Amino acid sequence: MENLWTKYAKVLVDYSTKVKKGELTVISATSPQAAPLIKEIYKLVLERGAYPVIRCGLEGITETYIKYAKDEQLEYIDPMLRIEYEKAQNFISLGAPFNTKSLAKADSKKLAKRSAATKQLSELMLSRAAKGELKWVIANFPTQALAQEGRMSLDEYTEFLIQACYLHLENPVEKWEEIDAYQKKIAEYLNTISEIHIIGEETDITYGVKGRKWKSCAGECNFPDGEIYTSPVEDEVNGEIYFDFPQIYRGNEANKVHLTVEKGKVVKVKAERGEQYVNSMFDMDEGSRGIGEIAIGTNEMIKEVTGNILFDEKIGGSIHMAIGASYPETGGKNISGLHWDMIKNMKNGGKIYADNKLIYENGKFLI
């Protein structure tokens, strides 16, 4: 396991963020459970001549904050945190939860208020990343909570994570570079397309993408990775889409979500479970009913929903659509404190047309 954390850390430091001498590098973790990986990352950042800063959460702190914080406290931004977002060249963020459902009963209005307040930080991070001033990566450390959410033992979940990240290979970076080369060819083709049309179960929706940039994701911002994405033209998304997989956001779950979109805005929500919560998140701010992303999952090592969006949105043979904030690096202009990736299975007859040409069917590219 010690060798695994060393290999994992090298990928995050040398490939995902490419930490260089003199760079301020923030290493954050949701809990001390990630200590073995934190230590290896910290050591490597020091060896690269950079300046590491560690932020580590404690069990129950977020729940306490949401429960007791008043409106003015929910809206307050720590000035020290703001400085990190303004000055850091690298963010390495590790998820290591004790309890994935800790916010399931939290006040959704207070959660929305806090997200609206921190929107300025996420906007700053995405803007600096688009300019090449900042590199960031989100990864996970295997915990009992994540294993339970994925209906696995801890050993099974750890092995699943290793496989999904290709850490079982002698040179995982070489594999991710290979994946990136393949995905970039598809992205280059999609960059010539004006409209994407997705058809599937209870789904018939179009996305205007002319002038928008498609990007390949191969371990540089998320780890594991495996997707090709863009931000559609803000007022050129129309139709209906049905998400058969469970949709999880901040520990809350919505099932069998059906959305109707008109001119780039979600105008109707139906869900078998969690409909009220979905609407409360979508009403977070002015941009939270906009469409921020459309993406195609490509990681064939991830085959089923685990309850963790970092993995689930990469499922090979799936697509996901994010409601809320878009990505400036793709040309996206929608601004929101929300970015909820909703996942749809495409292996059951789903089709994608690019300017009326069938390019994807039953979870596989035809190009």
C-alpha positions in Angstrom: 0.0 0.0 0.0 2.9 2.3 0.7 4.1 1.9 -2.9 0.5 2.6 -4.1 0.3 5.9 -2.3 3.7 6.9 -3.7 2.6 6.1 -7.2 -0.7 7.8 -6.7 1.0 10.9 -5.4 3.5 11.0 -8.3 0.6 11.0 -10.8 -1.2 13.9 -9.0 2.0 16.0 -8.5 3.9 15.3 -11.7 1.2 14.6 -14.2 -2.1 16.2 -13.1 -0.8 19.4 -11.7 2.9 19.4 -12.9 4.1 21.1 -9.7 7.1 23.3 -10.3 9.7 25.0 -8.1 8.4 28.0 -6.3 4.7 27.3 -6.8 2.2 27.7 -3.9 0.5 24.3 -3.7 -2.6 23.8 -1.6 -3.2 20.2 -0.5 -6.7 19.8 0.9 -8.5 16.7 2.2 -12.0 16.3 3.6 -10.7 14.2 6.6 -7.5 12.9 8.1 -8.3 9.4 6.7 -6.3 10.5 3.6 -3.1 11.0 5.7 -1.0 8.3 4.0 -1.6 10.0 0.6 -1.4 13.5 2.0 2.1 12.7 3.4 3.3 11.4 0.0 2.0 14.4 -1.9 3.5 16.8 0.7 6.9 15.1 0.4 6.9 15.2 -3.4 5.8 18.9 -3.5 8.7 19.7 -1.2 11.1 17.7 -3.4 9.9 19.7 -6.4 10.9 22.9 -4.6 7.3 24.2 -4.2 5.5 25.5 -1.2 2.9 23.1 0.2 -0.1 24.3 2.4 -2.3 21.6 4.0 -6.0 22.1 4.7 -7.6 19.1 6.4 -11.2 18.9 7.5 -12.6 17.2 10.6 -15.6 14.9 10.9 -18.8 16.8 11.6 -17.4 20.3 11.0 -19.4 21.0 7.9 -22.6 19.7 9.4 -22.1 21.9 12.5 -21.4 24.9 10.3 -24.6 24.5 8.2 -26.7 23.8 11.3 -25.6 26.8 13.4 -24.3 29.5 11.0 -26.5 32.5 10.6 -27.1 34.2 7.2 -24.3 36.6 7.6 -21.9 33.8 8.5 -23.0 31.7 5.5 -22.3 34.6 3.3 -18.9 35.3 4.8 -15.7 34.3 2.9 -12.6 33.7 4.9 -10.0 36.3 3.6 -7.2 33.7 4.1 -9.1 31.3 1.8 -9.6 34.0 -0.7 -5.8 34.7 -0.8 -5.2 31.0 -1.6 -7.6 31.2 -4.6 -5.9 34.3 -5.8 -2.3 33.2 -5.3 -2.0 29.4 -5.4 -0.7 27.8 -8.6 -1.9 24.3 -7.7 -4.8 22.8 -5.8 -4.8 19.1 -5.0 -8.1 18.1 -3.4 -8.7 14.7 -1.8 -12.1 13.3 -0.9 -12.0 11.0 2.1 -15.4 11.1 3.8 -16.4 9.4 7.1 -20.1 9.7 6.0 -21.3 10.4 2.5 -24.8 11.2 3.8 -23.8 13.7 6.5 -25.6 16.6 4.7 -28.6 14.6 3.6 -30.9 16.2 6.3 -29.2 19.6 6.2 -31.3 22.7 5.5 -31.3 22.9 1.7 -31.9 26.7 1.7 -28.8 27.2 3.9 -26.8 24.9 1.6 -27.9 26.9 -1.4 -27.1 30.2 0.4 -23.6 29.0 1.1 -23.0 27.8 -2.4 -24.2 31.2 -3.7 -21.6 32.8 -1.4 -18.7 30.6 -2.5 -19.6 31.1 -6.2 -17.1 33.9 -6.4 -14.3 31.5 -5.4 -15.2 28.8 -7.9 -15.5 31.5 -10.6 -12.0 32.8 -9.7 -10.6 29.3 -9.8 -12.1 28.5 -13.2 -11.1 31.9 -14.6 -7.5 31.5 -13.5 -7.4 27.9 -14.7 -8.7 29.0 -18.2 -5.8 31.6 -18.3 -3.3 28.9 -17.4 -2.5 30.6 -14.0 -3.7 27.7 -11.9 -3.8 23.9 -12.1 -6.2 21.8 -10.0 -7.1 18.1 -9.5 -9.7 16.3 -7.5 -9.0 12.8 -6.4 -10.3 10.3 -3.8 -8.8 8.2 -1.0 -10.6 4.9 -0.3 -12.7 5.0 2.9 -15.3 2.8 4.4 -18.0 5.4 3.6 -17.1 5.4 -0.1 -17.0 1.6 -0.1 -20.4 1.3 1.5 -21.9 3.9 -0.9 -20.6 1.8 -3.8 -21.9 -1.4 -2.1 -18.4 -2.9 -1.7 -16.0 -3.9 1.0 -13.1 -1.5 1.6 -10.7 -4.0 -0.1 -13.0 -4.2 -3.1 -13.4 -0.5 -3.3 -9.6 0.1 -3.1 -9.1 -2.4 -5.9 -11.8 -0.6 -7.9 -10.1 2.8 -7.4 -6.8 1.3 -8.4 -8.2 -0.1 -11.6 -10.2 3.0 -12.5 -7.1 5.1 -12.1 -4.9 2.6 -13.9 -2.6 2.6 -10.9 -2.2 -1.2 -11.3 -0.1 -0.5 -14.4 3.7 0.0 -14.1 3.3 3.4 -15.8 -0.2 4.8 -15.3 0.8 8.2 -16.8 1.6 6.5 -20.1 -1.9 5.0 -20.2 -3.5 8.4 -19.5 -1.5 10.0 -22.2 -2.7 7.3 -24.6 -6.3 7.9 -23.6 -5.8 11.6 -24.0 -4.5 11.2 -27.5 -7.6 9.1 -28.5 -10.0 11.5 -26.9 -8.4 14.6 -28.5 -9.1 13.2 -31.9 -12.8 12.9 -31.1 -12.7 16.4 -29.5 -11.1 17.8 -32.7 -13.9 16.4 -34.8 -16.6 17.7 -32.4 -15.0 21.2 -32.6 -16.2 21.3 -36.2 -19.8 20.5 -35.2 -22.7 23.1 -34.7 -25.3 20.9 -33.0 -25.4 17.8 -30.9 -28.7 15.8 -30.8 -29.1 13.1 -28.1 -31.9 10.5 -28.3 -32.7 7.8 -25.8 -35.2 6.7 -23.2 -37.6 9.6 -22.6 -34.9 11.8 -24.1 -34.8 14.0 -27.2 -32.6 17.1 -26.7 -30.4 19.3 -28.8 -27.4 21.4 -27.9 -26.0 24.2 -29.9 -22.2 23.9 -29.7 -20.9 26.1 -32.6 -17.9 28.0 -31.5 -17.5 26.1 -28.3 -14.4 24.1 -27.5 -14.6 20.4 -26.7 -12.0 19.2 -24.2 -10.4 15.8 -23.5 -10.2 14.9 -19.8 -7.5 12.4 -19.0 -6.4 12.8 -15.4 -5.4 16.4 -15.3 -8.4 17.9 -13.3 -10.1 14.7 -12.1 -8.5 11.5 -11.1 -9.7 9.0 -12.2 -10.9 10.6 -15.4 -12.3 9.7 -18.8 -14.6 12.1 -20.5 -15.0 14.5 -23.4 -17.0 17.7 -22.7 -18.0 21.2 -23.6 -20.3 24.0 -22.5 -23.2 24.4 -24.9 -24.3 27.8 -26.2 -26.3 29.2 -23.3 -29.7 29.7 -25.1 -29.4 26.8 -27.6 -30.4 23.8 -25.5 -33.9 22.5 -26.1 -35.8 19.3 -25.4 -36.2 16.7 -22.7 -33.8 14.4 -21.0 -34.3 11.5 -18.5 -31.6 10.4 -16.1 -32.1 6.8 -15.1 -29.1 6.6 -12.7 -29.5 7.9 -9.2 -28.4 11.6 -9.1 -26.5 12.5 -5.9 -25.5 16.0 -4.8 -24.1 16.8 -1.4 -25.3 13.5 0.1 -28.9 14.0 -1.2 -30.3 11.6 -3.8 -32.8 12.1 -6.5 -34.1 9.2 -8.6 -35.5 9.0 -12.1 -35.1 12.7 -12.8 -36.7 14.1 -16.0 -35.9 17.6 -17.1 -37.5 19.8 -19.7 -35.2 22.5 -21.1 -36.2 25.5 -23.2 -33.7 28.0 -24.6 -31.0 26.8 -22.2 -33.1 26.9 -19.0 -34.6 24.0 -17.0 -38.3 24.9 -17.0 -39.7 21.7 -15.6 -38.5 19.0 -13.2 -40.0 15.6 -12.5 -38.5 13.0 -10.2 -39.7 9.9 -8.5 -37.8 10.9 -5.4 -36.1 14.1 -4.4 -38.0 16.5 -6.7 -38.3 19.2 -4.0 -34.5 19.1 -3.3 -33.7 19.3 -7.0 -35.8 22.4 -7.4 -34.3 24.0 -4.3 -30.8 23.6 -5.8 -32.0 24.8 -9.3 -33.4 27.9 -7.6 -30.1 28.7 -6.0 -29.2 31.8 -8.1 -29.9 33.4 -11.5 -27.7 30.9 -13.4 -28.7 27.7 -11.6 -31.3 26.6 -14.1 -28.8 27.0 -17.0 -26.9 24.2 -18.7 -23.2 24.4 -17.9 -21.9 21.2 -19.6 -22.6 18.3 -21.8 -20.1 15.4 -21.7 -19.5 11.8 -22.7 -18.1 9.3 -20.2 -15.3 7.1 -21.6 -13.7 5.2 -18.7 -14.4 1.5 -19.4 -13.0 0.5 -16.0 -16.0 2.2 -14.3 -19.0 0.1 -15.1 -21.7 1.0 -12.6 -22.9 3.8 -10.2 -20.9 4.0 -7.0 -22.7 7.1 -5.6 -19.5 9.2 -6.1 -19.8 11.7 -8.9 -16.0 11.7 -9.4 -16.3 8.1 -10.7 -19.9 8.0 -11.9 -19.7 10.8 -14.4 -16.8 8.9 -16.1 -18.8 5.6 -16.6 -18.0 4.2 -20.0 -21.2 4.3 -22.1 -22.8 7.2 -20.2 -23.3 10.9 -20.8 -23.8 13.6 -18.2 -25.3 17.1 -18.3 -24.3 19.7 -15.7 -27.0 22.1 -14.5 -25.4 25.4 -13.4 -21.9 26.8 -13.9 -20.2 26.3 -17.2 -16.4 26.2 -18.0 -14.7 29.4 -19.3 -12.0 27.3 -21.1 -14.7 25.9 -23.4 -16.3 29.2 -24.1 -19.0 28.8 -21.5 -20.6 31.9 -20.0 -23.2 30.6 -17.5 -22.3 31.6 -13.9 -23.8 29.9 -10.9 -22.9 28.5 -7.5 -24.3 25.2 -8.7 -22.7 22.6 -10.9 -24.7 19.4 -10.6 -23.6 16.6 -13.0 -26.5 14.4 -13.8 -25.7 11.0 -15.4 -27.6 9.1 -18.1 -27.0 5.5 -19.3 -26.5 5.3 -23.0 -26.0 1.5 -23.4 -29.7 0.9 -23.7 -30.2 2.3 -27.2 -29.0 5.8 -26.7 -27.8 7.7 -29.8 -25.8 10.9 -30.4 -26.0 12.8 -33.7 -23.5 15.5 -34.7 -25.0 17.8 -37.3 -27.5 15.0 -38.1 -24.8 12.3 -38.5 -25.0 9.3 -36.1 -21.6 9.2 -34.3 -22.4 7.3 -31.1 -24.8 4.4 -30.3 -25.3 2.0 -27.3 -22.4 3.5 -25.4 -19.8 3.4 -28.2 -18.4 5.9 -30.7 -18.9 5.1 -34.3 -16.2 7.5 -35.5 
